Amino acid sequence: MPGQDDDEHEFDIKWADNAELKEPSARARMLAARWKENPPAPQPFRADPGPRTPRRSSWVSTVIVFGCVAGLILLIGYINYRSSY
């Protein structure tokens, strides 16, 4: 309505939730049209993820990171030591 402030035009979520007709999203419409012609194959509720590779311990990762940082510090120190002569 002309003459009303923008503050009065706020979106009312309760009004939207109580709407009689709710239009599906564009993705839902696209999938419904696609599945009408070619329905997806049934999937089990929780499919077997397959064999898992063993993960490294968090300590191993921490040691690798600290080792790389210490190596970098030593390398920079060595370069500075060699360039000072």
C-alpha positions as CSV (number, residue, x, y, z in Angstrom):
1,M,0.0,0.0,0.0
2,P,1.4,3.4,-0.8
3,G,2.1,5.5,2.2
4,Q,3.1,2.7,4.5
5,D,6.6,2.5,5.8
6,D,8.9,-0.4,4.9
7,D,8.9,-1.5,8.5
8,E,5.2,-2.4,8.1
9,H,6.0,-4.6,5.1
10,E,8.1,-7.1,7.1
11,F,7.8,-10.7,6.1
12,D,5.4,-12.5,8.5
13,I,6.6,-16.1,8.9
14,K,3.4,-17.2,10.7
15,W,1.4,-15.9,7.8
16,A,3.6,-17.8,5.3
17,D,3.5,-21.1,7.4
18,N,-0.3,-20.9,7.5
19,A,-0.7,-20.6,3.7
20,E,-3.1,-23.1,2.1
21,L,-1.0,-23.8,-0.9
22,K,2.8,-24.2,-0.7
23,E,4.6,-24.4,-4.0
24,P,7.5,-26.9,-4.2
25,S,11.0,-25.5,-4.8
26,A,12.5,-25.5,-8.3
27,R,14.8,-28.4,-7.4
28,A,11.9,-30.4,-6.1
29,R,9.9,-29.7,-9.4
30,M,13.0,-30.6,-11.5
31,L,13.5,-33.9,-9.6
32,A,9.8,-34.8,-9.8
33,A,9.8,-34.3,-13.6
34,R,13.1,-36.3,-14.0
35,W,11.9,-39.2,-11.8
36,K,8.5,-39.4,-13.6
37,E,10.4,-40.5,-16.7
38,N,13.3,-42.4,-15.1
39,P,12.7,-43.3,-11.4
40,P,15.8,-43.8,-9.3
41,A,16.9,-47.2,-8.2
42,P,16.0,-48.2,-4.7
43,Q,18.7,-47.6,-2.1
44,P,19.1,-49.3,1.3
45,F,18.5,-47.0,4.3
46,R,22.2,-47.2,5.3
47,A,24.3,-48.5,2.5
48,D,27.6,-50.2,3.3
49,P,30.3,-47.6,2.9
50,G,32.8,-50.2,1.9
51,P,36.2,-50.9,3.4
52,R,37.8,-48.1,5.4
53,T,41.5,-47.3,5.3
54,P,43.1,-47.1,8.7
55,R,43.6,-43.5,9.8
56,R,46.8,-42.2,11.3
57,S,46.9,-41.3,14.9
58,S,46.4,-37.6,15.7
59,W,49.8,-37.7,17.4
60,V,51.5,-38.8,14.2
61,S,50.0,-35.8,12.4
62,T,51.0,-33.5,15.2
63,V,54.6,-34.8,15.1
64,I,54.7,-34.3,11.3
65,V,53.5,-30.7,11.5
66,F,55.9,-29.8,14.3
67,G,58.7,-31.5,12.5
68,C,58.1,-29.5,9.4
69,V,57.9,-26.3,11.3
70,A,61.2,-27.1,13.2
71,G,62.9,-28.0,9.9
72,L,61.8,-24.8,8.3
73,I,63.1,-22.8,11.3
74,L,66.4,-24.6,11.1
75,L,66.6,-24.0,7.3
76,I,65.9,-20.3,7.6
77,G,68.4,-20.0,10.5
78,Y,71.1,-21.8,8.4
79,I,70.4,-19.5,5.4
80,N,70.7,-16.4,7.6
81,Y,73.9,-17.8,9.2
82,R,75.5,-18.4,5.8
83,S,74.5,-15.0,4.4
84,S,76.0,-13.1,7.4
85,Y,79.6,-14.1,6.4
